[in-house]
């Protein structure tokens, strides 16, 4: 391999390295403020950690309360908070975290939320200038997500329909005949019935 080809391959490798580094920075920059619960026995509990770029860090327990934990659990997609673990005396938490110290920097300190925010980034906090150690990392237990059950199709029998009978035509009624009345016989003033006059016959002419 001559010197020109070696130099060309070296330039290609350097360009590829620069492209990879820039791509990693672009991907990591989209993950600032992402939260997770680490080293817990179930997905809804663990040490609270926050991501800044490509590095995960922790949250100090100073002033950390149930209101702050409710915001963190909501940001993680859980319906609520069950418990907060911190060093006694540092916050309103009842006891120290059982999830151990975390790696990386301590990003947030003195977090103060009202409980109605959707993200810890919307609360009051001190960023990057903490006097805490990893022995003061906050631990959380969030309310587990409610499993959504798909209803099984019901086998409801379809209602049977009684076939309708064809309409029956009512029998035609024979028009009633008007009865002919026989003329009544005329009575005489004395009450004796008078004979009905017979039709007059024309006398035939005798030859």
TORKOL-4160 file (C-alpha; in steps of 0.2 Angstrom, whole numbers, padded with zeros to 4 digits, m for minus):
207
<pt num="1" X="0000" Y="0000" Z="0000"/>
<pt num="2" X="0007" Y="0017" Z="m0005"/>
<pt num="3" X="0007" Y="0032" Z="0005"/>
<pt num="4" X="m0007" Y="0041" Z="m0004"/>
<pt num="5" X="m0019" Y="0026" Z="m0001"/>
<pt num="6" X="m0014" Y="0025" Z="0018"/>
<pt num="7" X="m0017" Y="0044" Z="0020"/>
<pt num="8" X="m0034" Y="0042" Z="0011"/>
<pt num="9" X="m0039" Y="0028" Z="0023"/>
<pt num="10" X="m0033" Y="0038" Z="0038"/>
<pt num="11" X="m0044" Y="0053" Z="0033"/>
<pt num="12" X="m0059" Y="0042" Z="0030"/>
<pt num="13" X="m0057" Y="0034" Z="0048"/>
<pt num="14" X="m0056" Y="0051" Z="0056"/>
<pt num="15" X="m0071" Y="0057" Z="0047"/>
<pt num="16" X="m0081" Y="0042" Z="0052"/>
<pt num="17" X="m0075" Y="0045" Z="0070"/>
<pt num="18" X="m0081" Y="0063" Z="0070"/>
<pt num="19" X="m0098" Y="0058" Z="0062"/>
<pt num="20" X="m0101" Y="0045" Z="0076"/>
<pt num="21" X="m0096" Y="0057" Z="0090"/>
<pt num="22" X="m0108" Y="0071" Z="0083"/>
<pt num="23" X="m0122" Y="0058" Z="0081"/>
<pt num="24" X="m0120" Y="0052" Z="0099"/>
<pt num="25" X="m0121" Y="0070" Z="0105"/>
<pt num="26" X="m0137" Y="0073" Z="0095"/>
<pt num="27" X="m0145" Y="0058" Z="0102"/>
<pt num="28" X="m0140" Y="0061" Z="0120"/>
<pt num="29" X="m0145" Y="0079" Z="0119"/>
<pt num="30" X="m0163" Y="0074" Z="0117"/>
<pt num="31" X="m0163" Y="0064" Z="0134"/>
<pt num="32" X="m0159" Y="0079" Z="0145"/>
<pt num="33" X="m0171" Y="0077" Z="0161"/>
<pt num="34" X="m0176" Y="0059" Z="0158"/>
<pt num="35" X="m0179" Y="0050" Z="0174"/>
<pt num="36" X="m0178" Y="0032" Z="0179"/>
<pt num="37" X="m0179" Y="0021" Z="0195"/>
<pt num="38" X="m0163" Y="0010" Z="0197"/>
<pt num="39" X="m0158" Y="m0005" Z="0207"/>
<pt num="40" X="m0176" Y="m0008" Z="0213"/>
<pt num="41" X="m0184" Y="m0025" Z="0215"/>
<pt num="42" X="m0199" Y="m0020" Z="0204"/>
<pt num="43" X="m0201" Y="m0007" Z="0190"/>
<pt num="44" X="m0211" Y="0005" Z="0201"/>
<pt num="45" X="m0197" Y="0007" Z="0214"/>
<pt num="46" X="m0179" Y="0011" Z="0215"/>
<pt num="47" X="m0166" Y="0025" Z="0217"/>
<pt num="48" X="m0171" Y="0041" Z="0207"/>
<pt num="49" X="m0159" Y="0045" Z="0193"/>
<pt num="50" X="m0159" Y="0058" Z="0180"/>
<pt num="51" X="m0151" Y="0058" Z="0163"/>
<pt num="52" X="m0141" Y="0073" Z="0156"/>
<pt num="53" X="m0135" Y="0070" Z="0139"/>
<pt num="54" X="m0127" Y="0053" Z="0139"/>
<pt num="55" X="m0123" Y="0052" Z="0158"/>
<pt num="56" X="m0135" Y="0046" Z="0172"/>
<pt num="57" X="m0134" Y="0055" Z="0189"/>
<pt num="58" X="m0144" Y="0056" Z="0205"/>
<pt num="59" X="m0155" Y="0067" Z="0215"/>
<pt num="60" X="m0151" Y="0073" Z="0233"/>
<pt num="61" X="m0163" Y="0070" Z="0247"/>
<pt num="62" X="m0162" Y="0088" Z="0254"/>
<pt num="63" X="m0179" Y="0095" Z="0256"/>
<pt num="64" X="m0186" Y="0081" Z="0246"/>
<pt num="65" X="m0205" Y="0078" Z="0250"/>
<pt num="66" X="m0220" Y="0067" Z="0245"/>
<pt num="67" X="m0225" Y="0082" Z="0233"/>
<pt num="68" X="m0208" Y="0081" Z="0224"/>
<pt num="69" X="m0210" Y="0062" Z="0223"/>
<pt num="70" X="m0228" Y="0063" Z="0216"/>
<pt num="71" X="m0221" Y="0074" Z="0202"/>
<pt num="72" X="m0207" Y="0061" Z="0198"/>
<pt num="73" X="m0218" Y="0046" Z="0198"/>
<pt num="74" X="m0230" Y="0056" Z="0187"/>
<pt num="75" X="m0216" Y="0059" Z="0175"/>
<pt num="76" X="m0212" Y="0041" Z="0175"/>
<pt num="77" X="m0229" Y="0036" Z="0170"/>
<pt num="78" X="m0235" Y="0030" Z="0187"/>
<pt num="79" X="m0252" Y="0035" Z="0195"/>
<pt num="80" X="m0245" Y="0041" Z="0211"/>
<pt num="81" X="m0232" Y="0039" Z="0225"/>
<pt num="82" X="m0232" Y="0027" Z="0240"/>
<pt num="83" X="m0216" Y="0031" Z="0249"/>
<pt num="84" X="m0200" Y="0041" Z="0249"/>
<pt num="85" X="m0183" Y="0035" Z="0256"/>
<pt num="86" X="m0170" Y="0048" Z="0261"/>
<pt num="87" X="m0158" Y="0051" Z="0275"/>
<pt num="88" X="m0168" Y="0055" Z="0291"/>
<pt num="89" X="m0167" Y="0073" Z="0295"/>
<pt num="90" X="m0164" Y="0079" Z="0277"/>
<pt num="91" X="m0182" Y="0078" Z="0271"/>
<pt num="92" X="m0199" Y="0072" Z="0276"/>
<pt num="93" X="m0194" Y="0055" Z="0271"/>
<pt num="94" X="m0196" Y="0042" Z="0285"/>
<pt num="95" X="m0180" Y="0032" Z="0282"/>
<pt num="96" X="m0164" Y="0031" Z="0272"/>
<pt num="97" X="m0164" Y="0023" Z="0254"/>
<pt num="98" X="m0162" Y="0004" Z="0253"/>
<pt num="99" X="m0157" Y="0005" Z="0235"/>
<pt num="100" X="m0139" Y="0010" Z="0238"/>
<pt num="101" X="m0128" Y="0025" Z="0231"/>
<pt num="102" X="m0129" Y="0028" Z="0213"/>
<pt num="103" X="m0115" Y="0032" Z="0200"/>
<pt num="104" X="m0112" Y="0048" Z="0191"/>
<pt num="105" X="m0115" Y="0066" Z="0196"/>
<pt num="106" X="m0128" Y="0073" Z="0208"/>
<pt num="107" X="m0139" Y="0083" Z="0197"/>
<pt num="108" X="m0153" Y="0090" Z="0208"/>
<pt num="109" X="m0153" Y="0096" Z="0225"/>
<pt num="110" X="m0166" Y="0105" Z="0236"/>
<pt num="111" X="m0180" Y="0101" Z="0225"/>
<pt num="112" X="m0196" Y="0110" Z="0229"/>
<pt num="113" X="m0212" Y="0106" Z="0220"/>
<pt num="114" X="m0230" Y="0110" Z="0223"/>
<pt num="115" X="m0236" Y="0092" Z="0218"/>
<pt num="116" X="m0245" Y="0098" Z="0202"/>
<pt num="117" X="m0231" Y="0099" Z="0190"/>
<pt num="118" X="m0228" Y="0087" Z="0176"/>
<pt num="119" X="m0209" Y="0086" Z="0178"/>
<pt num="120" X="m0196" Y="0090" Z="0190"/>
<pt num="121" X="m0189" Y="0103" Z="0178"/>
<pt num="122" X="m0204" Y="0113" Z="0182"/>
<pt num="123" X="m0200" Y="0114" Z="0200"/>
<pt num="124" X="m0188" Y="0125" Z="0210"/>
<pt num="125" X="m0171" Y="0116" Z="0212"/>
<pt num="126" X="m0153" Y="0118" Z="0213"/>
<pt num="127" X="m0144" Y="0111" Z="0198"/>
<pt num="128" X="m0126" Y="0105" Z="0198"/>
<pt num="129" X="m0120" Y="0113" Z="0214"/>
<pt num="130" X="m0124" Y="0101" Z="0227"/>
<pt num="131" X="m0115" Y="0098" Z="0244"/>
<pt num="132" X="m0123" Y="0080" Z="0245"/>
<pt num="133" X="m0115" Y="0063" Z="0243"/>
<pt num="134" X="m0122" Y="0048" Z="0235"/>
<pt num="135" X="m0127" Y="0042" Z="0253"/>
<pt num="136" X="m0141" Y="0055" Z="0251"/>
<pt num="137" X="m0148" Y="0048" Z="0235"/>
<pt num="138" X="m0167" Y="0048" Z="0235"/>
<pt num="139" X="m0176" Y="0032" Z="0233"/>
<pt num="140" X="m0195" Y="0031" Z="0228"/>
<pt num="141" X="m0209" Y="0018" Z="0228"/>
<pt num="142" X="m0222" Y="0023" Z="0215"/>
<pt num="143" X="m0240" Y="0017" Z="0214"/>
<pt num="144" X="m0239" Y="0002" Z="0201"/>
<pt num="145" X="m0248" Y="0005" Z="0185"/>
<pt num="146" X="m0265" Y="m0003" Z="0184"/>
<pt num="147" X="m0265" Y="m0017" Z="0171"/>
<pt num="148" X="m0277" Y="m0015" Z="0157"/>
<pt num="149" X="m0288" Y="m0031" Z="0154"/>
<pt num="150" X="m0295" Y="m0034" Z="0137"/>
<pt num="151" X="m0313" Y="m0040" Z="0139"/>
<pt num="152" X="m0316" Y="m0057" Z="0132"/>
<pt num="153" X="m0330" Y="m0058" Z="0118"/>
<pt num="154" X="m0346" Y="m0063" Z="0126"/>
<pt num="155" X="m0357" Y="m0076" Z="0118"/>
<pt num="156" X="m0374" Y="m0069" Z="0120"/>
<pt num="157" X="m0386" Y="m0078" Z="0109"/>
<pt num="158" X="m0395" Y="m0068" Z="0097"/>
<pt num="159" X="m0413" Y="m0065" Z="0100"/>
<pt num="160" X="m0424" Y="m0076" Z="0089"/>
<pt num="161" X="m0437" Y="m0067" Z="0079"/>
<pt num="162" X="m0454" Y="m0074" Z="0076"/>
<pt num="163" X="m0458" Y="m0074" Z="0058"/>
<pt num="164" X="m0472" Y="m0062" Z="0055"/>
<pt num="165" X="m0488" Y="m0069" Z="0047"/>
<pt num="166" X="m0494" Y="m0062" Z="0031"/>
<pt num="167" X="m0508" Y="m0051" Z="0033"/>
<pt num="168" X="m0525" Y="m0060" Z="0030"/>
<pt num="169" X="m0538" Y="m0051" Z="0020"/>
<pt num="170" X="m0554" Y="m0050" Z="0029"/>
<pt num="171" X="m0568" Y="m0059" Z="0020"/>
<pt num="172" X="m0579" Y="m0048" Z="0009"/>
<pt num="173" X="m0596" Y="m0045" Z="0016"/>
<pt num="174" X="m0611" Y="m0047" Z="0005"/>
<pt num="175" X="m0621" Y="m0032" Z="0004"/>
<pt num="176" X="m0637" Y="m0034" Z="0013"/>
<pt num="177" X="m0653" Y="m0034" Z="0002"/>
<pt num="178" X="m0666" Y="m0021" Z="0006"/>
<pt num="179" X="m0681" Y="m0031" Z="0010"/>
<pt num="180" X="m0696" Y="m0027" Z="0000"/>
<pt num="181" X="m0711" Y="m0023" Z="0010"/>
<pt num="182" X="m0728" Y="m0029" Z="0005"/>
<pt num="183" X="m0740" Y="m0015" Z="0004"/>
<pt num="184" X="m0751" Y="m0015" Z="0019"/>
<pt num="185" X="m0769" Y="m0018" Z="0016"/>
<pt num="186" X="m0780" Y="m0003" Z="0018"/>
<pt num="187" X="m0793" Y="m0003" Z="0032"/>
<pt num="188" X="m0810" Y="0004" Z="0031"/>
<pt num="189" X="m0815" Y="0018" Z="0043"/>
<pt num="190" X="m0824" Y="0004" Z="0052"/>
<pt num="191" X="m0809" Y="m0006" Z="0055"/>
<pt num="192" X="m0814" Y="m0020" Z="0042"/>
<pt num="193" X="m0800" Y="m0023" Z="0030"/>
<pt num="194" X="m0804" Y="m0018" Z="0013"/>
<pt num="195" X="m0800" Y="m0030" Z="m0001"/>
<pt num="196" X="m0785" Y="m0026" Z="m0012"/>
<pt num="197" X="m0792" Y="m0021" Z="m0029"/>
<pt num="198" X="m0786" Y="m0033" Z="m0042"/>
<pt num="199" X="m0779" Y="m0026" Z="m0058"/>
<pt num="200" X="m0792" Y="m0021" Z="m0070"/>
<pt num="201" X="m0794" Y="m0032" Z="m0086"/>
<pt num="202" X="m0798" Y="m0024" Z="m0102"/>
<pt num="203" X="m0814" Y="m0034" Z="m0109"/>
<pt num="204" X="m0811" Y="m0042" Z="m0125"/>
<pt num="205" X="m0822" Y="m0037" Z="m0140"/>
<pt num="206" X="m0834" Y="m0051" Z="m0145"/>
<pt num="207" X="m0835" Y="m0055" Z="m0163"/>
